[in-house]
């Protein structure tokens, strides 16, 4: 016999699964575009940089509206951080690679911590270990971006790898959520 809570958890798992698949596809496409364009300064490079955190804002909004397993405060914090990051990237894009890496790095650290919190709070849904691991790796990667900003080898191409790696974690979580929803 299926309870209301089981159906709700199953719907939440499916909503998150769908969102995570879209996030994977976006990360893949974005990473390819960033790698191919070798983010030159100018409107295209700036647009690519700003679009990524804006997509994160949209994903947080979808998450807030479509799931019942929502650590609302953490999702709102993520939303604000991503908006501030988009603005920060738009402003610093003309200042050069080191400035962009510092902004991106600070975002990766803080967003990674939020992702850890959200993943831990959603453990009971299943499929969240990938989100927890991704959050931790994001915080470490953010630190690496900030450190890289102070070196002569500072480059934005590592952001493509960061996005792709994060996208793979979303895909893994989506697949795990799919199994969890079907077994519920």
C-alpha positions as CSV (number, residue, x, y, z in Angstrom):
1,X,0.0,0.0,0.0
2,X,1.4,3.4,-1.0
3,X,1.1,6.2,1.4
4,X,0.7,9.9,0.6
5,X,4.3,10.5,1.9
6,X,5.6,7.8,-0.5
7,X,3.8,9.4,-3.4
8,X,5.1,12.8,-2.5
9,X,8.7,11.5,-2.1
10,X,8.4,9.8,-5.5
11,X,7.1,12.9,-7.2
12,X,9.9,15.0,-5.6
13,X,12.5,12.4,-6.7
14,X,11.1,12.6,-10.3
15,X,11.0,16.4,-10.3
16,X,14.6,16.5,-9.1
17,X,15.6,13.8,-11.6
18,X,14.2,15.9,-14.5
19,X,15.9,19.1,-13.2
20,X,19.2,17.3,-12.8
21,X,19.1,15.9,-16.3
22,X,18.5,19.4,-17.7
23,X,21.3,20.7,-15.5
24,X,23.6,18.0,-16.9
25,X,22.7,18.9,-20.5
26,X,23.2,22.6,-19.9
27,X,26.6,22.0,-18.2
28,X,27.7,19.9,-21.1
29,X,26.7,22.4,-23.8
30,X,28.1,25.3,-21.8
31,X,31.5,23.6,-21.2
32,X,31.8,22.7,-24.9
33,X,31.0,26.3,-25.9
34,X,33.5,27.7,-23.3
35,X,36.2,25.3,-24.4
36,X,35.6,26.0,-28.1
37,X,35.6,29.8,-27.7
38,X,38.6,29.8,-25.3
39,X,36.7,32.7,-23.6
40,X,38.1,35.7,-25.3
41,X,37.2,39.0,-23.8
42,X,34.3,40.6,-25.4
43,X,30.5,40.1,-25.4
44,X,30.5,36.4,-26.2
45,X,33.0,35.5,-23.4
46,X,31.1,37.7,-20.9
47,X,27.8,36.3,-21.9
48,X,29.0,32.7,-21.5
49,X,30.4,33.5,-18.1
50,X,27.2,35.3,-16.9
51,X,24.8,32.7,-18.3
52,X,26.1,29.9,-16.1
53,X,25.2,31.4,-12.7
54,X,22.0,32.8,-14.2
55,X,21.1,29.2,-15.2
56,X,21.8,28.2,-11.6
57,X,19.3,30.9,-10.5
58,X,16.7,29.4,-12.8
59,X,17.4,25.9,-11.6
60,X,17.0,27.0,-7.9
61,X,13.6,28.6,-8.8
62,X,12.4,25.4,-10.5
63,X,13.6,23.4,-7.5
64,X,11.7,25.7,-5.1
65,X,8.5,25.4,-7.1
66,X,8.5,21.8,-8.1
67,X,9.7,19.8,-5.1
68,X,8.4,19.2,-1.6
69,X,11.9,18.3,-0.3
70,X,13.2,21.8,-0.2
71,X,15.6,23.2,2.2
72,X,14.1,26.6,1.4
73,X,16.6,28.8,3.2
74,X,19.6,27.1,1.5
75,X,17.9,27.3,-1.9
76,X,17.3,31.0,-1.4
77,X,20.8,31.6,-0.3
78,X,22.0,29.8,-3.5
79,X,19.7,31.9,-5.6
80,X,21.1,35.2,-4.1
81,X,24.7,33.9,-4.4
82,X,24.2,33.0,-8.0
83,X,22.6,36.4,-8.8
84,X,25.5,38.3,-7.2
85,X,27.9,36.1,-9.0
86,X,26.3,36.9,-12.4
87,X,26.6,40.6,-11.6
88,X,30.2,40.2,-10.4
89,X,31.2,38.3,-13.5
90,X,29.6,40.9,-15.8
91,X,31.5,43.7,-13.9
92,X,34.8,41.9,-13.7
93,X,34.9,40.3,-17.2
94,X,36.6,43.3,-18.6
95,X,39.2,43.3,-15.8
96,X,40.8,40.1,-16.9
97,X,41.1,36.5,-16.2
98,X,42.4,36.8,-12.6
99,X,39.4,38.9,-11.5
100,X,36.9,36.5,-13.1
101,X,38.6,33.5,-11.5
102,X,38.4,35.1,-8.1
103,X,34.7,35.8,-8.5
104,X,34.0,32.3,-9.9
105,X,36.1,30.8,-7.1
106,X,34.2,32.6,-4.4
107,X,31.0,31.4,-5.9
108,X,32.2,27.8,-6.3
109,X,33.2,27.7,-2.6
110,X,29.9,29.2,-1.3
111,X,27.7,27.3,-3.7
112,X,29.5,24.1,-2.9
113,X,28.8,24.6,0.8
114,X,25.1,25.2,0.0
115,X,25.0,22.1,-2.2
116,X,26.4,20.1,0.6
117,X,23.7,21.4,3.0
118,X,20.9,20.7,0.4
119,X,22.3,17.2,-0.4
120,X,22.5,16.2,3.3
121,X,19.0,17.5,4.0
122,X,17.7,15.4,1.1
123,X,19.5,12.2,1.9
124,X,16.3,10.3,2.5
125,X,15.3,10.7,-1.2
126,X,18.3,8.7,-2.4
127,X,20.7,9.8,-5.1
128,X,22.1,12.6,-3.0
129,X,25.6,11.2,-2.3
130,X,26.6,12.6,-5.7
131,X,25.3,16.0,-4.8
132,X,27.1,15.9,-1.4
133,X,30.4,14.9,-3.1
134,X,29.9,17.5,-5.8
135,X,29.4,20.2,-3.2
136,X,32.6,19.3,-1.5
137,X,34.6,19.2,-4.7
138,X,33.1,22.6,-5.7
139,X,34.4,24.2,-2.6
140,X,37.9,22.7,-3.2
141,X,37.8,23.8,-6.9
142,X,36.7,27.3,-5.9
143,X,39.8,27.5,-3.7
144,X,41.9,26.3,-6.6
145,X,40.4,29.0,-8.9
146,X,41.3,31.7,-6.5
147,X,44.8,30.4,-6.1
148,X,45.2,30.1,-9.9
149,X,44.1,33.7,-10.3
150,X,47.4,34.8,-8.7
151,X,49.6,32.8,-11.1
152,X,50.8,33.6,-14.6
153,X,49.0,30.5,-15.9
154,X,45.6,31.8,-15.0
155,X,43.1,30.6,-17.5
156,X,39.3,30.2,-17.8
157,X,39.4,26.9,-19.6
158,X,39.4,25.1,-16.3
159,X,35.9,26.4,-15.8
160,X,34.7,24.1,-18.6
161,X,36.1,21.1,-16.8
162,X,34.5,22.3,-13.5
163,X,31.1,22.7,-15.3
164,X,31.4,19.3,-17.0
165,X,32.4,17.5,-13.8
166,X,29.5,19.1,-11.9
167,X,27.1,18.2,-14.7
168,X,28.2,14.5,-14.5
169,X,27.4,14.6,-10.8
170,X,23.9,15.9,-11.7
171,X,23.5,13.1,-14.2
172,X,24.6,10.4,-11.6
173,X,22.2,11.9,-9.1
174,X,19.4,11.9,-11.7
175,X,20.0,8.2,-12.4
176,X,20.0,7.3,-8.7
177,X,16.8,9.4,-8.1
178,X,15.1,7.5,-11.0
179,X,15.8,4.2,-9.3
180,X,14.7,5.5,-6.0
181,X,11.4,6.9,-7.4
182,X,10.7,3.6,-9.2
183,X,11.2,1.6,-6.1
184,X,9.1,3.8,-3.9
